[in-house]
Amino acid sequence: MYHLSETHQFGRLEIVSEYMRFDIPRTFLAQSPQLARERRYVFVNWVEEKDECDGWYYITINEDEKNRLENGSIQLRDIYLYKSIYYIETPFDTTQPTVERLLTTAEIDQEALPDPGYGISLDSDGFSLVYKDPEHYKTTNAFHEVRIYRNRSTRPIEWNAVQAILGAWGRICEGILRNISERAMFLPFYSEPGSYKMMFKTSNNEGLLETVLTAVDLLSTPNADWITGLKDLDVDPKYVEELINALTEHELQFDLRAHTGTVISNINFQRIPESTQALNQYNQIAISSAQIPQANDINRIIRYIDAKATMTPFTSETEQITSRQVSYYETAAKILGFVNGVNMLTPVGYKLHGIDNQQDKMRLLRDRFEQSLCGWAWMQYNGAASINEVDPDSATEFLTQYSIGLSQDTARRRAATLRNWAMLFREV
């Protein structure tokens, strides 16, 4: 058996799987008794031969990474992603101690890593290294995986919890990717049977994960400006709170993993109580751009509802406005609850149409705005019990601070609509 020098970092190791040999094992998996109890391994790859020693790269991997490596679904090179790499010199004189050093990113010799396309194959003779086109591997660095689990518990995880968590995760990722590219892609790829692990394929996985890791670090930092930091990252605080609430409610944890299976981040709701409270306070006032009306002429909303009820046209030609402006009134009617998601009148929409008195129509519009997310948030911002107590001139500052997905210029334009509505409602 090949002698492995004892190291301070990993202790005394023994080879458990040998992947490539040339005179001596050059690429292999090793384990110590402690690592065996933790179900972890050390992946070892020979780097160079010097006058008095061999040089090696050592990294730790988990059971999932080992399985994906040995079943050939990932290439060898990818196993180094998101890893701390130790450079170990083992003297030919076995009476001499090893030399160990944790490498910085700049110190890692990329040419010393396995070439792209090389992976592991298993046949009747055992393991060996094989080359395939990198595109033939099941997953690449365009993928990431999430794992949902309950620590130290065998209690089953409810399906509604999984749906809530994966749904929130998808909305967070889609929001980040849209700000990277309008053609961003975020798709579920596959899940492992009998597990709570899901693999996703994205169009800019590296940029996505970089943003997510920064956001997780931010939320774990005491007394940070969490809200400003998330907005600067184009991460919607509402979706973050949604994810954390789902984890908290069901006492679950969330691992973010590379496609290789290595854990690159963990979201544990118990470690971020302060930032969670700040998210809750902010999200009571914050609103997304889709929830902010931009229909300046409130009477035209009434005409839109009347047109829907009487099945008469409401178009750019009938209103002498642009098609884009027509969509503003359709959206405003949805925000106020007069039409549903497919622009069909709701009961309250028919109610508005059936009111003859203009003042009564305006009172219903005012009540619906107060009950909308935008109206409620604006009242909360002003500490007001009704929209008539709101300061109309606070609209710009309110949207600048608490809108999600609006530039300052757009916030100022939307504020003009809010200001106009508030002034009209005061006349009712």
N, C-alpha and C positions, 0 to 999 in steps of 0.2 A: 504493500500500500504506500502511496506517495505521502511523504511527510509534509504536513502543513505547519509552518512556524506559528507559534502562539503570538497573538497580538493583544495590545492593551484594549483596543476598541471592541474586538469581537471575541476575545478569549481563545480557547483551544477548539479548533474546528475540525470536523471530519467530513470528507467528501461523501455526498449522498447521491449525486447524479453527475456523470461525466459526459460532456457533450462533444469535446474535441481534444485529441491527444496528438502530440508530436514529441516523441521521447518521454515527455512528462505530460500530465493533464494541463491543457492550456485554457480551456473554458469549462467551467464546472459549477456545481451548486454545493455549498457546504453548510454545516449546521453545528451548533454547540448544544449541549443539554438545555441551557436557558432558552435559546432560540427555538428549540423543539417544543418546549412548553408554551411558547408564545405563537407557535405555528408560523414562524418566520425563517428566512434563509438568507445566506450570503451568496450573491452571484459574483463569481470571480472570473476575471478575464486577463490573460497575460498581455502585457503592453510592450515590454522591451527587455533585452538582456544587456547588463552592464558588466564591467570587468569582474566585480566581486559579488554581484547579486542579480536577481530577477526583479523586474518592476511589474506590479499588478494594479488593476482597478477593482476595488471592492465596493459593492453596494448591497443594501438589504432589500429583500422583496418579500411579499406576503404570499399566502397560499393561492390566491386568485392569479397573481402574476406568474407564479410557477406553472400553474395549470395552462394558462394561455400561451406561455412560452413553449411548453412541452407538447401542446397539441397543434402548434404551428400557426396559431391565429394571429400572432404578432411577430414582428421581426426583432432580432436581437438588439439592434441599435435603439429601438424605442424604449427598451427596458430602463434606459438611463434618464428618460424624461422625468423632470421634477425630483431628481435624486441628489442626495449628498454623496459625493464620490470621494472615496479615500484612496490615496496612492500609497501602496505598501511595497517596501523593498525588503525582499527576503534574502539574506546573505547565503552564499553557497556553504559557508562555514556555519553549520547549524548551532554551534555554541554561541554565535553572536546574536544579539537582539535584532528584531525587525525595526525598520524606520517607517513611521506612519505620519501621514499628513492629509488633513482635509483640504481638498482643492477648492479654490475659488473658480467661478465660471471662466475667468480669463485663463486659468492654468490648465483647464481640461484640454487635452490634445485630441481634437476631433478626428484626426487621422488614426488615432490609436483605438477608437471605437470600432465595433464591427461595421463592415461596409453595408450600405443600404441593400436590402433584398435578402440578406442572409438570415435564416431562421433555423429552427430545430426540427428534425424529422425522427420518427421512431419506427424501426422495423425489427425483424427477427434478430438482427445482430445488435440491437440497442440504439442509442441515440447517435445522431451525427448531424453535422451542419450541412444545410442545403441552400441553394440559391433559387429564388423565384423573383419574378418581376414584383417590385414593391406594391404595385396596384393589386396584386393577387392576394395579398393578405386580407384577412376578414375585416380588420379595422386598421385605421391609420390615425395620424394626429388630427384628422378632421372630425374625430369622434371624442365624446366624453361620456362618462357614466355617472349616474347617481344611485346611491344605496340608502334605503330607509330601514332603520332598525330600532329596536328597543333594547337598551343596554341591560345585560344581566337579567333577562326575562324571557320566558318561553310563552308568554301570553300572546295569542295571535294578534296580528295587526289588521284592523278593520279596513275594508276596501274603500270606504268613503274617506278615510284618512289618507290613503295612498292617492286617491283622485285629487283631493284638495292640495296635497303637497306638490304633486307633479304638475297640476294646473298652475299653481303659483310660480313654480320654477320655470315653466314654459313662458309665462307672461313676462317674467323678469328677463329671460334670455332674449325673447323676441324684441323687447324694448331696447335692450343694449345693441342688438344686431342691427335694428333699423337705423340707429344713429351711426353705425359703421358703414352701412351700405343700404340703399333703397331696395336692392335685390337680394337682401340677406335671406338665408335659408336656415330653418331650424326644424328638424324632423325627428320623430322617434324612430329608432332603427330596429332594435329588438330588445326583448327582455328575456331573462333566463327563467325557465319553467320552475315554479315552486319557490321563487325568490322575490324580493322587493328591490330588484336592480333593473334599471332601464338605461339602455345605451341611446345616445342622441347623436345625430350627424348635423353639423353646422357648416356654413359657408366661410366663417372666420373664427374657428374654434380658439386659436391662439389669442386673438384680441378679446374674445368673450371671456375666456378663463382669466386673463390678466385683469380685466375689469372686476370680475366676481371676487377674485382673491383680494384685490385692493379694498373692495366693499366689506368683505368679511373681517379683514384686519381693522378697518375703520370702526365697525360695530363693536369690536372687541376692545377698542381703546377707551379707557375711562376718560370722561369729561371732554370728549372730542365734539366738534361741531358736526354731528352725525348727519343732520338733514342737508346742510350745505354740501358736505362731502359727497353724499349720495347723488344729489342733483348735479353736481359737477361731473360725476361719472355717468350721467344720463341713466341712473337707476331710479325707478319710481318707488318712493318710500311706501306707497300703499301696497304694492305687491310684496315688498320685503316684509311688511307687517303681516300680510296674509300668510306668507310662508312660515314665519315664526309662530304665529297664532296656531296654525295647524299642527306644528311640531309640539307646541306647549300643551294644547288641548289633549293630545293623544300620548304625551310623554315619549316622544320619538326623537331620534337623532338623524342627521343627514350627512352622509359622506359624499363629497365630490371627488371623483376619480378620473385619472387619465384613462385612455382606451386600453392601456396595459393592465389596469386594475390597481395601480398605485394610488393611495389616498393622498390627495393634494390639499384638501381642506375639509374641516368638519364644522358643521353648524350645530352647536349645543345651546338650546335656549336658556339653560341654567347659567351660562357664562356671560350673557349679554342683557341682564335685566334693566340696566340704566338706559341703554340705547333703545330697548323695546318700549319703555315708557315714553321716551321722547318721540318715537315713531307714532305711538298712539295719540299723543297730544297734537302733533303736527297734522296727522291724517284726518282729524276731526274737522280741520279747516281746509286742507289741501284739496284741490280738484284737478282733474286732467283737462287738457285742452278740448276734448270732445264734449265735456259737460258745461262749457262756457258758451252762451249764446252770442251770435254776432248778427242778429236780425234787428237792424236799427228801427224800422217802422213797425211798432207793435200792432198797429191796426191791420197791417198786411198779414200778420199771423191769423187774425180773425178771418180775413178774406180767404186765406188758405184753407182753414177749417171749413168755412162755408162752401168752398169749391169742392172739397172732398165729400161733404154731406150731400150736395146736390149733383155730384158727378159731372161737374163742369170743369173746363180746363183752368189750370193755374200754371202758366208757362212764362218764359221770358217775353213772348210776344204779347200776351194778355196783360202783363204787369209792366212792360216797358223797362225791364231790368235784364241783367245778364243771367245766363244759365247757372253760373256759380252763385249768384245772389239768390236765385230760386232755391238752391240747395241750403242756403243759410236758413230760410224760413221752414223748410222741411225739418232741418235739424232742431231748430228752436221748438217746433211743435212736439218733437220727440222728447226734448229736455223737459218740457212742461207736462208731458204725459198725455197730450191730446191725440197722438197717434202712436202705434206700436212700432216694432222694429222693421216691419215691412210696409210702413206708412198707411196702415188701416186705422180708421178712427176707433178710439177707445170709448167706453161709456162717458168719460168726462169730456171727450171731444164732442160727442153728440149733445151733451149738456150745454157746452158753450154755444153750439150752433142753435140750440133751441131757446136761448135767452134773447128776448127782444130789446131790453133796455141796455144802452151802451155802457152806462155806469156799472150795471150789474155784470156785464161781460168783463169790464176792466177789473172789477173786484175778484172775479174768478181767476183771471190771469194773474193778479197779484198773489192770491192764495196759492196758486200752483207754483209760482216762482219761489215763494217762501218755503214750499215743501220740496223744491228741487235741491239737488246737491249744491249747485252754485249759490242759490239764494240762501240756503241754510248756512253754508260756510261763510258767506259774506256777513250775515247777521252775527255769527259767532265771532268773527274777526272784530266787529264793531261793538260786541257786547250788547246787542240789540235784541228785543223780543219780537220785533216785526220789521219788515222792510222799510216802513215809513220812518223808523228810528235810525236807519243807516245814513251815514254821511255820504252823499253821492260822490263827493270829491275823493273819497278813500278808495275808489275802484282801482286806480292805477297801482297804488302801493299794495293793495290786497292781491292783485293778480301777479305783480312782480315777485312777491314773497311766496305765494302759496299755489300758483299754477304750475302744473307739470307739463313740460313739452312746449312751452311758449317762449319765444325770444322776447326781449324787452320791447322791441318795436311792435310785435304782434300783441303783446300784453296791453300796450297803450291803446291800440286800435279796438281790442275787445272791451277795454275799460270804458270807451265812449258809449258802447251799447248799454252796459250796466248803468252808467250814469244817466243815460237818457231814460231807461226804464224806471229807475228810482224816482226821477223827477215826475214822470207821468203818474206813477202810482200814488204819489203824494196828493195829487189832485182828485183822487177818488174819495 
